[in-house]
Amino acid sequence: MTRLELRNRHAPHVSVRTIDQVQREANIKKWLAQTRPRLTAAHARKRLDWALARKNWTAEDFEGILYSDACTVRKSTNPAQKSGFHIPQEKWLADCIKPQGNTNEIGLMVWGCFWRGRRGPLVPILESK
C-alpha cells in the first residue's frame, strides 16, 4: 500500500511526512521487488535435498562439479515493476519478490559454464516464440 493509503487507514491524523520519518527511523525503505525464478514446492525440495546432501563438502569437492546457467534478455512490453516498503532483511521473503513467469516475447538466451576455475564458452541461443 502507498504511504497515503497507510496514513488514511491507520493514522489519518498524521502527516505523510511523519509517516516518512517513522519509516526512516525503522529502516523501512521502498524497494523494487527482487526477481527470482518461479519455484514450485517440489523444485524447492529438490534444491534443499541437493544442498543438504553436500553440506559437509570441502572446496575441493565442489571443484569437481560443472556449473552452468543461462540468462535471457528480452524486450519488455510491460515495464511495470513491483515495489514495496520493508526492511533490508526482508527483501528475499516470498511476498517481497516478483516471480519470473513464462513469456511469449522474443529474446536472446546466453548459456555458459565454469569448472575448476576455468570458464567454458558463452553460447548464444536465439529464442523464438
C-alpha positions, 0 to 999 in steps of 0.5 A: 500500500502507498504511504497515503493509503497507510496514513488514511487507514491507520493514522489519518491524523498524521502527516505523510511526512511523519509517516516518512520519518517513522519509516526512516527511523525503522529502516523501512525503505521502498524497494523494487521487488527482487526477481527470482525464478518461479519455484514450485514446492517440489523444485524447492525440495529438490534444491534443499535435498541437493544442498543438504546432501553436500553440506559437509563438502570441502572446496575441493569437492565442489571443484569437481562439479560443472556449473552452468546457467543461462540468462535471457534478455528480452524486450519488455512490453510491460515495464511495470515493476513491483515495489514495496516498503520493508526492511533490508532483511526482508527483501528475499521473503516470498511476498517481497519478490516478483516471480519470473513467469513464462513469456511469449516475447522474443529474446536472446538466451546466453548459456555458459559454464565454469569448472575448476576455475576455468570458464567454458564458452558463452553460447548464444541461443536465439529464442523464438516464440 
